[in-house]
Amino acid sequence: MFIVMIVIFVLGYAMIALEHPIKVDKAASALLIGTITWAVYVLNGVGILSLGHNVAWNEIALNAHDLAYESTHFIKHELSHHLVDIAEILFFLLGAMTIVEVVDRHNGFRLITDKIKTTDKVKLLWIFSILTFFMSAALDNLTTTIVMVALIRKVMSDQKTKWFYASMVVLASNAGGAWSPIGDVTTIMLWIGEQITAQRIIIDTIIPSFVTMIVPVIILTFTLKGNVTPAELKEDDDGLEKVTKGESNLLFFLGVGLLLFVPVFKTVTHLPPFIGMLFGLGTIWLVTEIMHRSKSAGFKKKYNVIGILKHVDVATIFFFLGILSAVASLQSAGHLSLLAGYLDDNLGNIYLIDLAIGVLSSIVDNVPLVAGAMGMYGVETSEAVISAGGYAAEFAQDGNFWKFLAFCAGTGGSILIIGSAAGVAAMGLEKIDFIWYVKKISLLALAGYLAGAATYWMMFGM
């Protein structure tokens, strides 16, 4: 049954990839993978856990009187533990999507889109890529992708064109998040775990990350031709009641300010980022309630948060829930730790291990892969570095293994659209076809990833 779990995951992954040909929404496939893998796991808990790939279970099994009961209890506990982590991501995503939708509904993004006069595809590509790269470092790659997709919708109308630019935003946001301690969930994990420090990750990985972003853009500069079809501007249809320019600008600056405040809130309070995001949602909700308190019921129904919530893409939330649950089951059963051990035994070189983790993160979520690496390799102390020599230094705080791991795990997920939180969000928001992404974007992402990795190696590995 250990192998069956992998088979179920692969079949479900194929259904997600073939969403458009088989005409089954990816959220349904993801939920089925998540629920079935956990069901197979718990119904065959003793057999799967007895393989010894879960260290926590090995300790419990030594003193267990009833293995069947203990295994069921243990797996339920594991599920609860993973559910907390998944819920944090889902609430964060829901809060960010709602804030962006509120700003968008009030035409707040016109403050930016009105300044984008060009329709030239190459110029727009440079504008969106560079803007995304630096925004992602200040916010995070998931929030930035949601914001930028909203901007793309305001600038262009053709579906495939929006797919293309949303996909390039994914590449840029993942590259931008990799060099910032708050830009990507895996970088945050390594920062909190003290494998890296904020100063060193910024200084040492910003250039490789920029190369990762810029290489696909340069390639496309010579191949991309023509202009985009501008999006039609939709005017308010609420009679005499309009959203004023002042209200639009206020909600734009408030919304962006609240999103930027999330990492500050986390740093000050040490609470999870989703708490800061929900604080932001509550604040903008309160402001819109006060702003529209004297407006008509019809106007409030359209512009208050309660009305806007009905238009938030809940299917994307369910897709996240399903795919993260499935990966969590593989992590708990020991598939991912087995994979990490295999990489260590067969590659040995820290750069090859990190490169492989980056590529694998395009298939399996990078969070458990990085978590597995953090558990497998401890942070070496200065005494150990002195006694063991140069190789141990690679695993010390700010060692090359950890910094390169942050880079690879953050940028490698761009190779497939399902490989990063930013990609999954863009896929859900714009209904991007998995196969289309593989054909049009994956090779560009791989070229950028390898170019950035080579840059890091030339800077620190030679």
N, C-alpha and C positions, 0 to 999 in steps of 0.2 A: 504493500500500500504506500510505502515511501515513494516508490517510482510512480505510482498512480497519481499522486499529488502533482508531480511534475507534468505528467501527461495532461491532466485536467488544465493546468496553468497554460501549457503550450496550445492546447485546443482553444481555450478561451481567448488567448492572445491572438490566435489566428482569426477568430470571429471578430475581434476588435479591428484587426488590420483590414479585414474584408467587409467592414460595416456597409459600405455603399453597394457592392455587388450582391450581398446576401440580404440587404434591406432590413437589417436588425440593428437597432440603436446600440451603440457601444456601451451605454450605461447599463442596459439589460445584461449584456455579456459580462461586464465587469462585476455586477452584483452576483451573477451566477458563479463566477470563478471564486469570488470571495467567500460565499456561503458554502459551496460544495467542498472546497479544499479544507475548510475548518471542520465540516461534517465528517469527511473521510478521516481526518486527523483524530478527532475525538472518538469516533467509533472503532478505530484501530490504534488507540493511544498506547497500549502496552507494547504492541509489536513495534511501532514506530519509535517510541522513546527508548526501547531496549537496545536500539542500534547504537546508543551512546553519543549522539551528536549534540544533545542539549546538556550542557554541563550542570545547570541548575537541577535538572531531573536526576542526574547521576547521584547527586548527594542525597536527594529525597529517597530514592529507590533503596539505598542501603538500609534504611530504618523502616521501610514501608511494610505493613502487615497485610494489606489488601491492595495489590498493585492496580487492579482494575478501578477501584474507587479512587485511589490516590492519583492515578493518571488522569481520570476525568476531572477531578478537582484541580489538578495542576494545569491542565489545558484551559479550563475555564478561567483560571487566574491569569494565565498568559494572554488570553483573549481580552480580558478586562484591562490588563496593562497596555496592550497595543491599542485598545480602543481609546484610551486617554490621549495617546500621541496622535491618533488619527483625528479625533474630535478637535484637537487644537488646530490642526491644519484646516479642517472643514469650517470651523467657526471663523478662523482668520480669513479664509477665502470668501465666505458668505458676507462678512463685514466689509471686506475690500470691494467686492462686486457691487454691494448695495451703495456704498459711498460713491463709487464711480458712476453708478446708474443715476444717483440723485444729481450729481454735477452735470451729467450728460443731459438729463431730462430738462434741466434749467438752462441749457445752452451754454454752460460754463466753459466748455472746451473751445468755443468760438474765439475766445481770447487768444488761443494759439493758432487755430485753423485759419482765422482771418489773416494772420501774418504769413501763412504759407501760400504764396501767390503762384508758385510754379506748379505745373502739371507734368513736368519732365520726369520720367521714371527714374533715371539715374540720380538726379538731384534729390528727389524724394527719398531714394534709398540711402543716400549719405546722411540726409537730415534725420531720418528715423533711426538709423543705426547708431550714429554718434550720440543723439539725444538719449536713446534707450540705454546705451552703454554706461553713461554717467548717472542717469536716473536710477538704474538698477543697483549701483553701488550705494547710493544714498537711501533708497527705499529698500527693496529686495527684488529679486527677479520675478516673483509671482505677482506682486502688486504692480510693478512696472509694466508687465505684460498686459494686465487688465486695463491699465490706463492707456497704453499705447494702442491697443485694439480699439478702444473707444475713439481715439483720435483718427485712426485709419478709416473707421466707418464714416467719419465726418468729411474726409478728404476725397474718397473714391467710392465708386458704386459697383463696379464689376466684381462678381464673386471670386473668380480665379485670381484677379489682381489683389483683392483683399487677402486671400489665402497666402499669396506670395509674400506680401509685406508683413503679415502677421507671423509667418514662418521666419522671416529675417529678423523680426523683433525677438523671437525666441532665441535665435543664435546670439544676438547682441545682448539680451538681458542675462543669459546664462554666462556669457563672457564677462559682463560687467559685474555680476554677482560673485564671481570666483575670486576677485582680488580684494574684496571688501569683507571685513569680519562680520558684517550684518547683511551681506548681499545675497547669501544663499544659506539654506538650512544646514547643509553639511559644513560650510565654513563656520557657522554659528556653533555647531556641535564641537568642532575642533578648537574653536576659540574658548568656549566655556570649559572644555576638558583640559585646557592649558597645553595642548599639543602645539599651538601657535600663539603668537602675540599679534595684536592688531597692527602695530607698526611694521613688523617684518613681513606679514602677509601682503600688506599694501605695497611696500617698497619692492619686494622680490617678485611679485606675480603680476603687477599692473602691466608691465611691458608684454609678457607672454599672453596675457588675457587680451590686450589690445590687438596683438597680432592675430589671435584667434578670431576676433571680430572683423578686422580689416581685410584679411585675405579673401574671404568670400565676396566682400563688397568690391574689392579691386577686380576680381575675376568677372563679376557681373557688370562692372563699369564698361568693359569692352564687349559685352554680349547683349546687354539690355538696350532695347531701342523703343522709341515712341513716347507717348504721353498717356497718363491715366485718364479715365472718364470721370470728371468731377461728380461728387455726390450732390444730389438735389437738396437744396436747403428747405427744410420744412418749417413753415411759419406756424405760430400758435393759432389754433382755431377755437379759441375760447371767448369769442365776442369781444367785448370791451376790455376784458381782463387779460393782461399780458404779463409775462415775466419780464421785468424791467432789466435794463443793462446793468444797473447797480446790483440787483439781486443775483444776476448771472455771475458777475465778477466776484461778489462776496462769497458765493458758494464755491466758485473755482478756487479762490485762495484759501478758504476754510477747508475744503476737501483735501487739497494738496498739502496744506499745513498739517492737518490731522494725520495724513498718511506718513509724512515725514516725522511726525511726533512719535510714531509707534516704536522705532528703535531707541529713541530717547527715553520713553516710558519704560521700556524693558531694562535699559541700562541703570536707571535710577531705582526702580522697584524690584528688579530681578524676577518679575513675574513673566509668564510666557507671553509672546508677542500678541496672541489672540485677545488677551485682556486689553491691551492698548488699542487694538483695532476695534473692539466692541465699545471702548470708551469713545473712540472717534465717531462710531456709528451713532451712539447715544447723543453725542454733542450735535452732530449735524441734523439728527432727527428733531431735537429740541429747537434748534434754530429755525428749521422749516415750519414747525408747528407755530412758533411765534410769528414768523414772517407772513404766513398765510392765514392767520387766525380770523381776519376780517373778510376773507375772500368767500366766494360762493361755494356751496357744497360740491358742485360739479368741478370747479377748479381744484379744490382740495383733493378730490378723488383722483385726479390726474397727477398732481404735483407733490402731495404729501408722501412720506415714506411708506405708509401703509399701502397706498395705491401703487407705488413704484415697486414694492416687494413682489407684487404679482408678476412682474416682468423680469425678475432675476432668474437666470438660467439654473433651475434646480437640478436639471439632468446632469450638469457638470459636477455638481456636488455629489450626486449618487455615483457618478463614474469614479470620482476620487475615492469615495468610500469603498467601492467594490475592489478597485485595483490595489489600494493600499492594504485592504484586509487580506487579499490573496497573498501579497508579498509578505505580510506579517505571519501568515500561516507557514510559509516556507522558511522564514527566519526562525520561528519557534520550533519547528520540526527538525531543524538543523541543516537544511539544504544549503543555506548561504554560508554557514560556517565551514561546511564541507568544501564548498567552492573556494573560500578564502584559503583554506589549508592546501588545496590543490595548487592554487596559484603560487603559494609560498614554496611548495616542494618542487615545482616544475619550472619556475622562472628564476627565483632567487635574487635577481637584480632588482633593486628598489624602483628604478625607473620603469622597468618592464612590468612590475607588479602594479604600479600606479596607472600606467597606460592601459593595462588590461582591465582594471577596475573602472576606468573612465569609459571604455568601450562597453563593458557589461552594464554600466549605469544607463545606457541607452535602451536596455532591454528590461532590467530590473531596477527598481527605484534606488537612487544612490544613497539614500539615508541608511537602510540596513547594511549596504555594502561598506560604507564608511564606519558604521557602528561595529561591524565585524572586524574591520582592520584595527579600530581603536581597542577592541577587546583582545585581539591577537598580538598586537605589538604595544608594549607599555612605553611610557615616556622615560627614556633613560636618564638617570641622574648624572651630575657632573663627575661623581666619583667613578661610575661605571664607564663613562666615556674615557676617562683618563686611563683606567685599567684595561679596557677592551680595545682601545685604539680607535682609528678613524671610522670604521663601519658603524660602531655604536653611536657615533655622533650624528649619523643620519636619522636616528630615532630619538634624539634629545629634543627638548623644546625648540621649536623653530628649525629643526633638522630638515634636510631636503626631502625625506620621505613624507613628512606631514604637509609641508608647503606644496609639494608636487601633487600629493593626494588631493588637497583642497582644489587645486587647479583642474586636475583631471576629472574628479567627480563632479565638479561644477560645470565644466564645458563639454565633457563627453556625452552627457545626456541629450545634447542637441542633435546627435547623429540620427536618432529616431524621435518622432514627435511625442511618443509616449514615455520618453526617457527622463523627463524632468517635469517639475510642477508647472513651470512656465509653459512647456509644450502641451501638457494636458489641459491647462486653462485655455490656451489659444485654440486647441482642437475642439474643446467644448463650446467656446464662445462663437467661433466662426464655422463650426462643423467641417473642419478640414479633413479631407480624406487621407487616411494613413498611406495608401499606395501612392497617391499623388505626391505626398511629402517625400517618400522614398525616392521616387523618380526625379523630382525637381530640386530637392533641398539636401538630401542626405550626403551626397558626395561633396557638396560645398561645405557642409558642416564638418565632414571628416577632414577635408583639406585644411580648414581653419584649425581644427583640433590638433592635427599633426604638426602644422606650422608653429602653433603656440608651444606645443610640447618640445619641439626641436629648439625653439628659442630659449626655453627654460634650461634645457640640457646644455646648450652652448654657454649660457650665463653661469651655471653652477656645477654642471656635471663633468665638464671636460678637464 
